[in-house]
Amino acid sequence: MTLEKGTLIHNRYRIIDILGQGGMGSVYRAIDENLGVSVALKENLFTTDEYARQFRLEAVILANLRHPNLPRVSDHFVLGDLGQYLVMDFIEGEDLRYRMERLGMLEEEDAVHIGASMCDALAYLHSRKPPILHRDLKPGNVKISPDGHIYLVDFGLAKVYQNASQATTTGARAMTPGYSPPEQYGTARTDPRTDIYSLGATLYAALTGIIPEDGLARAMDNAQLTPLRKRNPKVSRKLSATIEKAMAVDPSDRFQTAEEFKAALLASGSMTQQVPGSYKVIPPPPEAVSHPPRAIQATVVDEEKPVGEARKAPGPVPPKSAASHEDQPFVSPLKRQKERERKRRASLIRFAVIAGLLLLTVGAVLYFSPGILPADVRAMVPFLVPTATTTPTSIPSSTPTLEPTATITTTSTSTPRPTPTATFTFTPTPRSVVTESVLGETATAPASLIVGGGAGQVAIVSERVGAPQIFLVDLNGENAFQVTSMPNGACQPSWSPDGLRIVFISPCLRNTDSYSNASLYIINGDGTGLTTLDASPGGNFDPAWSPDGKTIAYTSLRTGQMEIFLIDVEDPTQIVQLTRGQSLVESRMPAWSPDGSQLVYVVKRLNVYQIWMMNADGSDQIQIIRSGVAYTDYLPNWSPKNDLIIFNQRCAKTFCNPYLLSISATDRSTEQGLRLPFTLTYIENIDYSPDGFYIAYEGAEESGNIDVYYMTLSGGDRVRLTSGPEQDFDPVWRPAIQEP
């Protein structure tokens, strides 16, 4: 809640005006009524017990800072559930971002002076015991006073850094695209080199008027840093190379200390060392000092768009718990991928060598010791029997061969949504009966079941072409076929039961929790026949095609909050609302029972997700899982055999990777899910294969990249379908086709 002007807080500080607002809180100018001086009041709205404890610890450390390029922290306090506050000296003047907007590009000498001042401040912070990381250095946090003095301000995201062998004590971790290094986006360890990257990016923007390409995009090889001199040829080669080195993707390639960076900056302009705090720039004009405050937000800028024309991105994501692990050094995803490929090649070579030696050894023993094998068995091994005495023997096969070729044809009708003729032809390959233990029971797969129309296919969403699009891939991850080409992306596919059409949503610019402006579309599996199903205002997502193929259940925001609706596939004007929650009680993520008589879905109550069930007409709505307020349950999926419901679970109040749990689909005697014993780092958004023996899912290995996998329900035979640096998600199996 934003504090109103004139509010007296903590019985001492009266709010004068708001200097800026962001996703984590606001910055206020206030009067300290005890001393009669102006102060800056930094607010943090995340008030869990762990963050309150961390806030107090860091505030005490920050209050002891004394440096000419840093404001003094004079007080800190926590006001119940209202927020946490730091009180700092209020620095009059203009920030660097405003100076960049006012002047365009800075002169080289001014940039070097600003960089040297910031290096002095960072060197001081990094040399504290324990060291302090700023972690949000950007133009908006560099302040120039009316006398030209330079300050590093805003310690709301500072982190106390201990050392590589100890867990770090963490505050909020926000990312400002263009200024944040790639390690700050994930759970890799941040260290003093994180601030060096951000300072390099700040100087890059000051000298070019363009925010540099985002560090994470560069680490994923989706972007490359445009050379500084390409955007401003007036900058010297030495200074350009110095700044670009500070912005290296790999921390080991950057300057390792702020002192090193400062020395390189001064050497590039043949300037001499000065006493910390003595570097100054041209003071701002009086009108610049009194410019109106602007929102403190992350910005995203097109590659060649001036800073002053930046388009604002959503505010920062709420921070992960202070208990999150940040003890792993950052390694570029490209390096990780190359290392995985090297290890894979080495493993294959070792396997081939060992297998070859083993075969040679066994062959030699059998060849020179004819008495080891019985004569009839020996006769079946060609290389052990002289060719002249070999008599071919026809051994009848006990496996029946299926010869007919099945053809399914759908012909377009005169409905408003024409569906062009689509023909899928396949030659069935008989599958032997498979028996394996699935969650404690023995199951037998029918021999005539053909998964995915014969070839075996999974629809996935991939960012490999930029915006997310839907692809079909074989079960070996090959022969990827792009189904959609929506300008604003497509995701959340769901197959029709005959395996011919897909319902999906667009726009979908990334994998996220909800899609407030999305519409429903239907497309044929071969990419033809795109049809709009529901483009009503508000947003429509989470589609699930019914087993009889007649309706689609989905989540809609048309009422102002998430509710579940049914839409008739043949007559989209026929829409039925199934759920009607009270205010702040929302329903979403429907999944059908195999017979189409029921839906399992998610209800948001008490700020957590719960698993519920209802009849297909919306009646008999009951909660089937009770995990309390410490956990949130989501993404339920109903087994094709109607025996289990599998769902994901996360911690509701702290960060943890998702678990996978199950509960009986028919037995309501228990309301507690059973956690499945998969030893996987990350598993989410599962989808059953049509025969119920496999699950496809989103997973992540050591690189942290989201890819698509599948495996048996017991966790065996795991196959990775995607392996590129881009994100791949939303896997759905193409329905099976039964032999007549």
Secondary structure by P-SEA (a helix, b strand, c coil): ccccccccccccbbbccccccccccbbbbbbcccccbbbbbbbbccccaaaaaaaaaaaaaaaaccccccccccccccccccbbbbbccccccccaaaaaaacccccaaaaaaaaaaaaaaaaaaaacccbbbccccccccccccccccccccccccccccccccccccccbbbbccccccccccccccccaaaaaaaaaaaaaaaacccccccaaaaaaccccccccccccccccaaaaaaaaaaaccccccccccaaaaaaaaaaaaccccccccccccccccccccccccccbbbbbbcccccccccccccccccccccccccccccccaaaaaaaaaaaaaaaaaaaaaaaaaaaaaaaaaaaaccccccaaaaaacccccccccbbbbbbbbcbbbbcbbbbbbbbbccccccccbbbbbbbbbbbcbbbbbcccbbbbcccccccccccbbbbbbbcccccbbbbbbcccccccccccccccccccccccccccbbbbbcccccccccccbbbbbbbccccccccccccccccccccccccccccccccccccccbbbbbbcccccccccccccccccccccccccccccccccbbbbcccbbbbbbbccccccccccccccccbbbcbbbbbccccccccccccccccccbbbbbcccccccccbbbbccccccccccccccccccbbbbbbcccccbbbbbbbccccccccccccccccccccccccccccc
